Amino acid sequence: MSAIAAFLLAQAAPAVAAPPAMPAIEDATAIIEANDAKLFWGFFEGCDPDAIAELLHPDFRMLHDLAGMAAASAEQMVADSKKQCARREPGGDAEGYKNRRLLVPGSRTISRLGDWGMLEEAHHTFLEWRGEDIGWVQTGGGRYLHIWQWMPEEGRFRLLESLSLDHGPAPQYSPVLD
């Protein structure tokens, strides 16, 4: 190698590291499960949409069997959730309202979508707090499919699309045992 070539190589910009590849299925599954828990906590029991905004892809949309296009963007989803949470605050028209979402154990499946994302499918139930005398009451259930897109430049998954369906009565949770 000539001295000029060696000098030019030494002056060249350092190689830019390639963005990380999507994690292996076991690691990706653990990440998706944690994201799911954080997502539903923020939208339901925790009522903290700002805490979960980072999980939503900018192009996020949510389709709902009872409401149609429930959210056409991440921005809309967070704004709508903030309004709902404000209704629960002191002086709001739903002051003190509490609800909860529970994943149905054993119902979740997570699978790869090529090298760009993951598909999560599961069933869940919904509960509302009816006061100290009654406690939590199951109000229904449903099924969901989430498409989580791998964002290599960010090194994480973001929820790209949510399909929420089969809403209606749900079996008692937890089951009554004889």
C-alpha positions, 0 to 999 in steps of 0.5 A: 500500500502506498503512503498516500493510500495509507494516509487517505485510509487513516483520514477516512471517516470511521465506519458507521455501525449497521443498525441492530438486526431484529432480536431472535424470537425468544428475545423479541417475544419477551420485548413484545410481552413487556410492551403489551403490559406497558401499553395496556397499563397506560391506556387502562389502569394507569391512565397515563398516555404520555408514558406509552406514546413512545411505543406507538409508531408514527403511522399507527392506526387502530381498527375496532370492530365496534367503532371502526377506525378508532385512531388514524394516528399515534397522535390521535390515539394519545390525544383521545386517551388524554381526554378520557383520562381527564374525565376521570380526574376530580371534577370530570364527568367520570370522576373516579372511574377505574378500569382494568384490562387482563390478558387471558392466560395462555391465549397469546401467540407471537410470531415473526413477520419476516425480518421487519416485525412481530405479530401478537394475538391474544384475548383479554377481558375488561373490568370496572371498579364498582366501589368497595362494596362490589369491587372489580366487575368483569364487563366484557372481553375481546381479541386483538392482533398487534403488528409490532414493527422493528425500528432498526435505527431505534433498536426497538419495536413500535406498535404499527397497527392494532386490530381489536375485535370480537368484543362482547361478554366474556367468561367469568375471570377467574373461573369459579371452581367447585 
